[in-house]
């Protein structure tokens, strides 16, 4: 649909009458079943027009309108369609222009020939109101080809000085910059012509359906292979039946062409799956494709990207989902568009992503069910909203997760079938609340500092048991050498992007776990652009009396190097880095280490150590 650039967001009495009349003509164009698909940008000012000039179009797809010239709404509709058809018919394309052996052509005559062809076309489809005579009454040649019309004008000696059928003034062309025709590079084409050809095919199909007694609505509800596949999930596959019932399947060839969807794509944010009826898949192949898209939504892949490269994350999810569907024997593998690798069997999407990120150039060339360079996981709300009414306030993501969980419960109880362990694990994880970051951090401390072995000693005997007071009993004690190496380093990012509250939350959690794990001292280094060594501090001092210095840039390597080179820091002492992620891209840490970041932030590199995310409650 042509896009109207204007300064008015609504129409009121303050708008000039001429512009209101023009907008009525624009509305007529938008209502036409065929011409509403014309592409172009319309500007309500008279660039390239002079005097009584009305409208001009250039090869960049821009139509300039002089609304000060009075016309009726039907005439404005005719004028807009006329100029947009110059683009749709490829009149600016060098391949269509009849040049001589030296590459020359008469641009005024070519413009006039194109105007005559369009005028006759609009007359034939009875659109709008022409302000020029019917060219069929004047020219004897058949007006069904612009090149034929051009050669006929040349034979008559018509140089196009008078532009009788154009929308500019009679002594000016309505095709601007025609002296420099468009030359397309290999593998590119005129998108205006391409889209209009699709619109014509779509309109012809509708006309044939209507002539056969079938309305366009009936045709949309016809049992296509994709629709039959979607219905199969409702009646035969309870695992995904709940999700299938909540999705609207949209089969629209023009929409798929516009958004470059080869086979299918899903937008979980609006509950819609877009399938390309021209993909040529049978019912069994559509079962596989739809199950693929249902799992994307049910496992909330669109929300689990978390700062990763969106396309590579989509690729990783595709490998995992396709592996499961092949194991589950759902439908049949499509002829093309499948991402599958036996070596990735049993891995999670996160693990697959960590692998393919090392070979970005290789995997960037892979195509999803949407096509090359486009992920089939879509989240932009570009096509409208979900038709379902979630009156109780359940979010769409929660609805899909609940549907998948309930489907799994029914499937595991009533259906005999195989489910991959990885899929079962992910579905169960949907029912489990996320582990608080403090607990995750605590597990890391458990691994780094296992419980200290207690030694029996008679130096300080235990209380004597009342029944046998004469028998000495040993006391369990912790030896000093067990505590000496029980320490770790903390690097604190004190740059301006880290808030005092963030640092306080992280340090408070670290202090509490250090005390619970019998850590006597912690080596703390604050760092922004330089390192500030706070030395060894007891956990109590970390929690209560640390004053943050610095607040400069964000370079943490000096702090890490200070710890690793310090003679009084254990060679195997772990390091915990507290940062917001806005640090250098080549941070190197040789010791065992982990990162603690605010929720939603990310590191500028692929970390080797554990990463924990904390929330500011």
C-alpha positions as CSV (number, residue, x, y, z in Angstrom):
1,X,0.0,0.0,0.0
2,X,1.4,3.5,-0.8
3,X,2.5,5.3,2.2
4,X,1.3,8.9,2.6
5,X,3.8,11.3,4.2
6,X,1.9,14.2,5.7
7,X,2.0,16.6,8.6
8,X,-1.6,15.8,9.6
9,X,-2.3,12.9,11.9
10,X,-6.1,13.5,11.7
11,X,-8.5,15.4,9.6
12,X,-10.4,18.4,11.0
13,X,-11.9,21.7,9.9
14,X,-8.5,23.4,10.1
15,X,-7.1,21.4,7.3
16,X,-7.2,23.2,3.9
17,X,-10.2,22.2,1.8
18,X,-7.9,21.2,-1.1
19,X,-6.0,18.7,1.1
20,X,-9.2,17.2,2.5
21,X,-10.4,16.6,-1.0
22,X,-7.0,15.0,-1.9
23,X,-7.3,12.7,1.1
24,X,-10.7,11.5,-0.1
25,X,-9.0,10.5,-3.4
26,X,-6.3,8.7,-1.5
27,X,-9.0,6.8,0.4
28,X,-10.5,5.6,-2.9
29,X,-7.1,4.3,-4.0
30,X,-6.7,2.4,-0.7
31,X,-10.2,0.8,-1.1
32,X,-9.5,-0.6,-4.5
33,X,-8.9,-4.4,-4.3
34,X,-6.0,-4.3,-6.8
35,X,-4.5,-0.8,-6.8
36,X,-4.3,-0.7,-3.0
37,X,-1.3,-3.0,-3.4
38,X,0.7,-0.4,-5.3
39,X,3.9,0.6,-3.5
40,X,5.4,4.1,-3.3
41,X,5.8,7.2,-1.0
42,X,3.4,10.1,-1.5
43,X,4.4,13.6,-0.5
44,X,1.9,16.5,-0.3
45,X,4.0,19.2,-1.8
46,X,4.9,20.1,-5.4
47,X,8.5,19.2,-5.8
48,X,9.4,18.9,-9.6
49,X,6.0,20.4,-10.5
50,X,5.9,23.9,-12.0
51,X,3.0,26.2,-12.7
52,X,-0.1,24.1,-13.1
53,X,1.7,20.8,-12.6
54,X,-0.2,18.3,-10.5
55,X,1.9,15.3,-9.7
56,X,5.4,13.9,-10.5
57,X,7.0,10.5,-9.7
58,X,10.7,9.8,-9.6
59,X,12.6,6.5,-10.0
60,X,13.1,6.3,-6.2
61,X,9.4,5.6,-5.7
62,X,8.5,9.1,-4.5
63,X,5.3,10.8,-5.8
64,X,5.1,14.5,-5.2
65,X,1.6,16.0,-5.2
66,X,0.7,19.7,-5.7
67,X,-2.5,19.9,-3.7
68,X,-3.1,23.6,-4.6
69,X,-4.4,22.4,-7.9
70,X,-8.1,21.7,-7.5
71,X,-9.3,18.3,-8.5
72,X,-12.2,16.0,-7.5
73,X,-11.6,13.0,-5.3
74,X,-12.0,10.7,-8.3
75,X,-9.5,12.7,-10.3
76,X,-7.0,12.5,-7.3
77,X,-7.5,8.8,-7.2
78,X,-6.7,8.6,-10.9
79,X,-3.6,10.8,-10.6
80,X,-2.2,8.8,-7.7
81,X,-2.8,5.4,-9.4
82,X,-1.3,6.9,-12.7
83,X,2.0,7.8,-11.0
84,X,2.3,4.7,-8.9
85,X,1.7,2.5,-12.0
86,X,4.8,4.1,-13.6
87,X,6.8,2.3,-10.9
88,X,4.7,-0.9,-11.0
89,X,5.1,-1.2,-14.8
90,X,8.9,-0.6,-14.6
91,X,8.8,2.5,-16.8
92,X,12.1,3.7,-15.2
93,X,13.9,0.4,-15.9
94,X,16.6,0.5,-18.6
95,X,15.6,-3.0,-19.6
96,X,12.1,-1.9,-20.6
97,X,13.1,1.3,-22.4
98,X,13.5,1.0,-26.3
99,X,17.0,2.3,-26.8
100,X,18.8,2.4,-30.1
101,X,22.1,0.7,-30.8
102,X,23.9,3.6,-29.1
103,X,21.8,3.3,-26.0
104,X,19.8,6.5,-26.7
105,X,16.1,7.1,-26.5
106,X,13.7,10.1,-26.6
107,X,12.7,10.5,-23.0
108,X,9.8,12.8,-23.7
109,X,8.3,10.4,-26.2
110,X,8.9,7.4,-23.9
111,X,7.1,9.3,-21.0
112,X,4.2,10.1,-23.3
113,X,4.0,6.5,-24.5
114,X,3.9,5.3,-20.9
115,X,1.2,7.9,-20.0
116,X,-1.0,6.7,-22.9
117,X,-0.6,3.0,-21.8
118,X,-1.5,3.8,-18.2
119,X,-4.5,6.0,-19.2
120,X,-5.9,3.2,-21.3
121,X,-5.2,0.7,-18.5
122,X,-7.2,2.8,-15.9
123,X,-9.9,3.3,-18.5
124,X,-10.2,-0.5,-19.0
125,X,-10.5,-1.2,-15.2
126,X,-12.8,1.8,-14.9
127,X,-10.9,3.5,-12.0
128,X,-11.0,7.1,-11.2
129,X,-11.9,10.1,-13.4
130,X,-9.4,10.9,-16.2
131,X,-8.9,14.6,-17.1
132,X,-7.6,13.7,-20.6
133,X,-9.3,12.2,-23.7
134,X,-9.4,8.4,-24.3
135,X,-6.2,7.6,-26.3
136,X,-8.1,4.8,-28.1
137,X,-10.1,7.5,-29.8
138,X,-7.0,9.2,-31.2
139,X,-4.4,6.4,-31.9
140,X,-5.1,3.6,-34.3
141,X,-2.4,1.3,-32.9
142,X,-3.3,-1.3,-30.3
143,X,-2.5,0.3,-26.9
144,X,-1.4,-2.9,-25.1
145,X,2.4,-2.3,-25.0
146,X,4.4,0.8,-24.1
147,X,7.3,0.0,-26.6
148,X,4.8,-0.5,-29.4
149,X,3.2,2.9,-28.5
150,X,6.7,4.5,-28.4
151,X,7.7,3.3,-31.9
152,X,4.3,4.4,-33.2
153,X,4.8,7.9,-31.8
154,X,8.3,8.1,-33.3
155,X,7.0,7.1,-36.7
156,X,4.4,9.9,-36.4
157,X,7.2,12.4,-35.6
158,X,5.7,13.0,-32.1
159,X,8.6,14.3,-29.9
160,X,6.5,14.4,-26.8
161,X,6.8,18.1,-26.4
162,X,3.1,18.2,-25.4
163,X,2.4,15.7,-22.6
164,X,-1.3,15.3,-23.2
165,X,-1.8,12.3,-21.0
166,X,0.6,13.1,-18.1
167,X,-0.2,14.4,-14.7
168,X,2.3,17.3,-14.7
169,X,1.8,20.4,-16.7
170,X,1.4,19.9,-20.5
171,X,5.0,21.1,-21.2
172,X,6.6,19.0,-18.4
173,X,7.1,15.3,-18.0
174,X,5.5,13.5,-15.0
175,X,8.5,11.1,-14.8
176,X,11.4,12.9,-13.1
177,X,15.0,12.0,-13.7
178,X,14.1,9.7,-16.6
179,X,17.4,10.6,-18.3
180,X,19.1,8.3,-15.8
181,X,17.2,5.0,-16.0
182,X,17.4,2.3,-13.3
183,X,19.9,-0.5,-13.8
184,X,19.5,-3.5,-11.5
185,X,22.4,-5.5,-10.2
186,X,22.5,-9.3,-10.5
187,X,20.0,-11.1,-8.3
188,X,18.0,-7.9,-7.8
189,X,14.8,-6.8,-9.4
190,X,12.1,-4.1,-9.5
191,X,10.2,-4.6,-6.2
192,X,7.4,-2.4,-7.3
193,X,6.7,-4.6,-10.4
194,X,7.2,-7.8,-8.4
195,X,4.7,-6.8,-5.7
196,X,2.1,-5.6,-8.2
197,X,2.4,-8.8,-10.2
198,X,1.6,-10.7,-7.0
199,X,-1.3,-8.5,-6.3
200,X,-2.7,-9.2,-9.8
201,X,-2.3,-12.9,-9.3
202,X,-4.1,-12.6,-5.9
203,X,-6.9,-10.6,-7.4
204,X,-7.4,-13.0,-10.3
205,X,-7.6,-15.9,-7.8
206,X,-10.3,-14.0,-5.9
207,X,-12.2,-13.3,-9.0
208,X,-12.1,-16.9,-10.2
209,X,-13.3,-18.1,-6.7
210,X,-16.1,-15.6,-6.7
211,X,-17.2,-16.6,-10.2
212,X,-17.3,-20.2,-9.0
213,X,-19.6,-19.3,-6.2
214,X,-16.9,-19.2,-3.5
215,X,-16.3,-16.0,-1.6
216,X,-12.8,-15.0,-0.6
217,X,-13.7,-15.7,3.0
218,X,-14.8,-19.2,2.1
219,X,-11.5,-19.7,0.2
220,X,-9.5,-18.6,3.3
221,X,-11.4,-21.2,5.3
222,X,-10.7,-24.0,2.8
223,X,-9.0,-27.1,4.0
224,X,-5.5,-26.4,2.8
225,X,-2.7,-28.8,3.8
226,X,-1.5,-26.4,6.4
227,X,-5.0,-26.0,8.0
228,X,-5.5,-29.8,7.9
229,X,-2.1,-30.2,9.7
230,X,-3.1,-27.6,12.3
231,X,-6.4,-29.5,12.9
232,X,-4.5,-32.7,13.4
233,X,-2.8,-31.4,16.5
234,X,-6.2,-30.6,18.0
235,X,-7.6,-34.1,17.6
236,X,-4.6,-36.4,17.6
237,X,-1.6,-34.8,19.4
238,X,-2.5,-33.6,22.9
239,X,1.1,-32.5,23.7
240,X,0.8,-29.5,21.4
241,X,-3.0,-29.4,21.0
242,X,-3.4,-26.7,23.6
243,X,-0.9,-24.4,21.9
244,X,-2.4,-25.2,18.5
245,X,-5.8,-24.2,19.6
246,X,-4.5,-20.8,20.7
247,X,-2.7,-19.9,17.5
248,X,-4.2,-18.2,14.4
249,X,-2.8,-19.7,11.2
250,X,-2.4,-17.0,8.5
251,X,-2.0,-18.2,4.9
252,X,-1.2,-15.1,2.9
253,X,1.1,-15.3,-0.1
254,X,1.4,-11.5,-0.4
255,X,2.2,-11.1,3.2
256,X,4.8,-13.8,3.1
257,X,6.4,-12.3,0.0
258,X,6.5,-8.9,1.7
259,X,8.2,-10.2,4.8
260,X,10.3,-12.8,3.0
261,X,8.8,-15.8,4.7
262,X,9.7,-18.9,2.6
263,X,7.9,-21.5,4.6
264,X,6.7,-20.3,8.0
265,X,7.3,-18.0,10.9
266,X,5.8,-17.5,14.3
267,X,5.1,-14.3,16.3
268,X,4.3,-15.5,19.8
269,X,3.7,-11.9,21.0
270,X,0.4,-11.9,19.0
271,X,-0.4,-15.6,18.8
272,X,0.0,-15.9,15.0
273,X,1.8,-18.3,12.7
274,X,2.4,-17.2,9.1
275,X,2.6,-20.0,6.5
276,X,3.4,-19.6,2.8
277,X,0.9,-21.4,0.7
278,X,3.4,-21.4,-2.2
279,X,5.9,-23.5,-0.2
280,X,4.5,-26.7,-1.7
281,X,4.5,-28.8,1.4
282,X,2.2,-31.7,2.0
283,X,0.2,-32.3,5.2
284,X,2.9,-34.4,6.9
285,X,5.5,-31.8,6.2
286,X,3.2,-29.0,7.5
287,X,2.8,-31.1,10.7
288,X,6.6,-31.0,11.2
289,X,6.8,-27.2,10.4
290,X,3.8,-26.3,12.7
291,X,5.1,-28.4,15.6
292,X,8.4,-26.6,15.1
293,X,6.7,-23.2,15.5
294,X,4.5,-24.3,18.4
295,X,7.6,-25.4,20.4
296,X,9.3,-22.1,19.7
297,X,6.3,-20.4,21.3
298,X,5.7,-22.9,24.1
299,X,9.3,-22.9,25.2
300,X,9.4,-19.1,25.1
301,X,12.5,-19.0,22.8
302,X,11.7,-15.4,21.9
303,X,12.3,-14.3,25.5
304,X,15.3,-16.5,26.2
305,X,17.7,-14.7,23.8
306,X,19.1,-12.5,26.7
307,X,21.4,-10.4,24.7
308,X,22.6,-13.1,22.3
309,X,22.8,-12.6,18.6
310,X,19.1,-13.0,17.7
311,X,19.6,-14.8,14.4
312,X,22.2,-17.3,15.8
313,X,20.0,-17.9,18.8
314,X,17.2,-18.7,16.4
315,X,19.5,-21.1,14.5
316,X,20.5,-22.8,17.8
317,X,16.8,-23.3,18.8
318,X,16.0,-24.7,15.4
319,X,18.7,-27.4,15.7
320,X,17.4,-28.5,19.1
321,X,13.7,-28.4,18.1
322,X,14.2,-30.3,14.9
323,X,16.3,-32.9,16.7
324,X,13.4,-33.5,19.1
325,X,10.7,-33.6,16.3
326,X,12.8,-36.2,14.4
327,X,13.0,-38.3,17.5
328,X,9.3,-37.9,18.2
329,X,8.5,-38.8,14.6
330,X,6.1,-35.9,14.2
331,X,5.1,-35.5,10.5
332,X,7.8,-35.8,7.9
333,X,11.0,-33.8,7.3
334,X,10.4,-30.9,4.8
335,X,12.2,-30.9,1.5
336,X,14.2,-27.8,2.4
337,X,14.8,-25.4,5.3
338,X,15.7,-28.0,7.8
339,X,18.5,-27.4,10.3
340,X,19.7,-30.7,11.8
341,X,23.1,-32.1,12.9
342,X,23.5,-35.5,14.7
343,X,26.6,-34.1,16.5
344,X,24.3,-31.6,18.4
345,X,22.0,-34.4,19.6
346,X,20.9,-34.0,23.2
347,X,22.3,-30.5,23.7
348,X,20.3,-27.5,24.9
349,X,19.7,-24.4,22.8
350,X,22.1,-22.5,25.1
351,X,24.9,-25.1,24.6
352,X,24.3,-25.2,20.8
353,X,24.6,-21.4,20.7
354,X,27.9,-21.5,22.6
355,X,29.2,-23.8,19.9
356,X,28.0,-22.0,16.8
357,X,29.1,-18.6,18.1
358,X,32.6,-19.7,17.5
359,X,31.9,-20.2,13.8
360,X,29.6,-17.2,13.2
361,X,30.3,-16.9,9.5
362,X,29.5,-20.5,8.8
363,X,26.2,-20.6,10.7
364,X,25.1,-17.1,9.5
365,X,24.7,-18.7,6.0
366,X,22.1,-21.2,7.3
367,X,18.4,-20.6,6.6
368,X,15.5,-21.0,9.0
369,X,12.0,-21.9,7.9
370,X,11.6,-18.2,7.2
371,X,14.6,-18.0,4.9
372,X,18.2,-16.8,4.8
373,X,19.1,-14.1,7.2
374,X,15.7,-14.0,8.8
375,X,14.7,-15.8,12.0
376,X,11.4,-17.6,12.1
377,X,11.0,-16.5,15.7
378,X,9.3,-13.1,15.2
379,X,8.3,-10.8,18.1
380,X,7.5,-7.5,16.3
381,X,3.7,-6.7,16.6
382,X,3.5,-5.8,12.9
383,X,0.4,-7.8,11.8
384,X,-2.2,-7.0,14.3
385,X,-3.2,-8.5,17.6
386,X,-4.4,-11.8,19.0
387,X,-8.1,-12.5,18.6
388,X,-8.4,-14.3,21.9
389,X,-9.6,-12.5,25.0
390,X,-7.4,-13.2,28.1
391,X,-9.8,-11.5,30.5
392,X,-8.1,-12.8,33.6
393,X,-4.9,-11.1,32.8
394,X,-2.8,-14.2,31.9
395,X,0.0,-13.1,29.7
396,X,0.4,-14.7,26.3
397,X,3.7,-16.3,27.3
398,X,2.2,-17.8,30.5
399,X,-0.7,-19.1,28.4
400,X,1.6,-20.9,26.0
401,X,3.7,-22.3,28.8
402,X,0.6,-23.5,30.7
403,X,-0.7,-25.1,27.5
404,X,2.5,-27.0,26.9
405,X,2.7,-28.1,30.6
406,X,-0.9,-29.4,30.5
407,X,-0.3,-31.1,27.2
408,X,2.7,-32.9,28.7
409,X,0.8,-34.0,31.7
410,X,-2.0,-35.5,29.6
411,X,0.5,-37.0,27.1
412,X,2.6,-38.7,29.8
413,X,-0.5,-40.1,31.6
414,X,-2.8,-41.2,28.7
415,X,-0.7,-41.5,25.6
416,X,1.9,-44.1,24.7
417,X,4.6,-42.2,22.9
418,X,8.3,-41.2,23.1
419,X,9.4,-37.8,24.2
420,X,13.1,-36.8,24.1
421,X,14.7,-36.3,27.5
422,X,15.8,-32.8,26.6
423,X,12.2,-31.7,25.8
424,X,10.8,-33.3,28.9
425,X,13.5,-31.4,31.0
426,X,12.6,-28.1,29.4
427,X,8.9,-28.6,29.9
428,X,9.4,-29.5,33.5
429,X,11.6,-26.4,33.9
430,X,8.6,-24.3,32.9
431,X,6.8,-25.5,36.0
432,X,9.7,-24.8,38.3
433,X,10.2,-21.2,39.5
434,X,13.6,-19.8,38.6
435,X,16.3,-20.3,41.2
436,X,17.1,-17.1,43.0
437,X,20.5,-15.7,42.1
438,X,21.6,-15.9,45.8
439,X,21.0,-19.7,45.7
440,X,22.9,-20.1,42.4
441,X,25.8,-18.1,43.9
442,X,25.6,-20.2,47.0
443,X,26.1,-23.4,44.9
444,X,29.2,-21.8,43.4
445,X,30.5,-21.2,46.9
446,X,29.7,-24.8,47.8
447,X,31.8,-26.0,45.0
448,X,34.7,-23.7,45.7
449,X,34.7,-24.1,49.4
450,X,33.5,-27.6,50.4
451,X,32.9,-28.3,54.2
452,X,36.1,-28.3,56.2
453,X,37.1,-31.7,57.6
454,X,37.0,-31.6,61.3
455,X,39.8,-33.1,63.3
456,X,39.5,-34.8,66.7
457,X,41.7,-33.4,69.4
458,X,42.3,-34.3,73.1
459,X,44.0,-31.0,73.7
460,X,40.6,-29.5,74.6
461,X,38.5,-32.5,75.6
462,X,34.8,-32.5,75.1
463,X,32.3,-32.5,78.0
464,X,32.4,-35.7,79.8
465,X,29.4,-37.9,79.3
466,X,27.4,-38.0,82.5
467,X,27.2,-41.8,82.5
468,X,31.0,-42.3,82.1
469,X,32.6,-39.2,83.7
470,X,36.0,-40.9,83.9
471,X,36.3,-41.5,80.1
472,X,37.9,-38.5,78.2
473,X,36.3,-37.7,74.8
474,X,37.9,-35.7,72.0
475,X,36.6,-32.4,70.7
476,X,36.2,-31.8,67.0
477,X,38.3,-28.7,65.9
478,X,39.2,-26.9,62.7
479,X,43.0,-26.7,62.2
480,X,44.5,-23.3,61.4
481,X,46.1,-24.5,58.1
482,X,42.7,-25.5,56.8
483,X,41.6,-21.9,57.1
484,X,44.7,-20.1,55.8
485,X,44.0,-21.0,52.1
486,X,40.3,-20.6,52.4
487,X,39.9,-17.3,50.7
488,X,38.9,-15.7,47.4
489,X,39.3,-12.5,45.5
490,X,36.6,-10.0,44.6
491,X,37.0,-7.5,41.8
492,X,34.4,-4.7,42.1
493,X,33.6,-2.5,39.1
494,X,33.2,1.0,40.5
495,X,32.7,2.8,37.2
496,X,30.0,5.4,36.9
497,X,27.6,3.0,35.3
498,X,27.4,0.8,38.5
499,X,25.0,2.1,41.1
500,X,25.8,2.0,44.9
501,X,22.7,-0.2,45.3
502,X,23.9,-2.7,42.8
503,X,27.3,-2.9,44.5
504,X,25.7,-3.1,47.9
505,X,23.4,-6.0,47.0
506,X,26.3,-8.0,45.5
507,X,28.7,-7.4,48.3
508,X,26.1,-8.2,51.0
509,X,25.3,-11.6,49.4
510,X,29.0,-12.3,49.1
511,X,29.6,-11.5,52.7
512,X,26.8,-13.7,54.0
513,X,28.1,-16.7,52.0
514,X,31.7,-16.1,53.0
515,X,30.7,-16.2,56.7
516,X,28.6,-19.4,56.2
517,X,31.5,-21.1,54.4
518,X,34.1,-20.4,57.1
519,X,36.0,-17.9,54.9
520,X,38.1,-15.8,57.2
521,X,39.3,-13.1,54.8
522,X,38.4,-11.9,51.4
523,X,40.8,-10.0,49.1
524,X,38.9,-7.0,47.7
525,X,40.1,-4.9,44.7
526,X,38.0,-2.0,43.5
527,X,38.6,-0.9,39.9
528,X,37.5,1.5,37.3
529,X,40.3,2.6,35.1
530,X,42.8,1.8,37.8
531,X,43.0,-0.8,40.6
532,X,42.4,0.2,44.2
533,X,43.6,-2.6,46.5
534,X,41.5,-2.8,49.7
535,X,43.6,-5.7,51.0
536,X,42.2,-8.6,53.0
537,X,38.9,-7.9,54.7
538,X,36.8,-10.0,57.0
539,X,33.3,-10.8,55.6
540,X,31.9,-8.5,58.3
541,X,33.9,-5.6,56.9
542,X,32.8,-6.3,53.4
543,X,29.2,-6.1,54.4
544,X,29.4,-3.0,56.6
545,X,32.4,-0.8,56.3
546,X,33.6,-0.8,52.6
547,X,33.7,2.6,51.0
548,X,33.8,2.5,47.2
549,X,36.4,4.7,45.6
550,X,37.1,5.4,42.0
551,X,34.1,6.1,39.7
552,X,36.2,6.5,36.6
553,X,36.2,4.5,33.4
554,X,35.7,0.7,33.1
555,X,38.9,-1.4,32.7
556,X,39.1,-4.4,35.0
557,X,42.3,-6.1,33.8
558,X,44.5,-4.1,36.2
559,X,42.5,-5.5,39.2
560,X,42.6,-9.1,37.9
561,X,46.3,-8.9,37.2
562,X,46.9,-7.4,40.7
563,X,45.3,-10.4,42.3
564,X,46.9,-13.1,40.1
565,X,50.3,-11.7,40.6
566,X,50.0,-11.0,44.4
567,X,52.3,-13.3,46.4
568,X,49.9,-13.4,49.3
569,X,47.0,-14.5,47.2
570,X,46.6,-18.3,46.9
571,X,47.5,-19.8,43.5
572,X,44.2,-21.6,43.3
573,X,42.1,-18.8,44.9
574,X,38.9,-18.2,42.9
575,X,38.0,-14.7,41.7
576,X,34.5,-13.2,41.7
577,X,34.0,-10.2,39.4
578,X,31.1,-7.8,40.1
579,X,30.3,-5.7,37.1
580,X,27.5,-4.3,35.0
581,X,29.1,-5.8,31.9
582,X,30.3,-2.5,30.3
583,X,34.0,-3.5,30.4
584,X,36.8,-4.3,28.0
585,X,36.2,-7.0,25.4
586,X,39.5,-8.9,26.0
587,X,39.5,-9.4,29.8
588,X,41.8,-12.4,30.7
589,X,41.5,-14.3,33.9
590,X,43.7,-17.4,34.5
591,X,42.2,-18.4,37.9
592,X,38.9,-20.1,38.5
593,X,36.4,-17.3,38.3
594,X,32.8,-16.2,38.0
595,X,30.9,-13.0,37.1
596,X,28.0,-11.3,39.0
597,X,25.9,-9.0,36.8
598,X,22.6,-7.1,37.1
599,X,19.7,-8.9,35.5
600,X,19.3,-8.0,31.8
601,X,23.0,-7.0,31.3
602,X,25.5,-9.0,29.4
603,X,29.3,-9.3,29.0
604,X,30.9,-8.1,25.8
605,X,32.6,-11.5,25.3
606,X,31.9,-15.2,25.6
607,X,32.7,-16.0,29.3
608,X,34.6,-19.1,30.4
609,X,33.6,-18.8,34.0
610,X,30.1,-19.0,35.6
611,X,27.8,-16.0,35.2
612,X,25.2,-15.0,37.8
613,X,22.5,-12.4,37.4
614,X,21.0,-10.5,40.4
615,X,17.9,-8.4,40.6
616,X,17.4,-5.1,42.3
617,X,14.4,-5.7,44.4
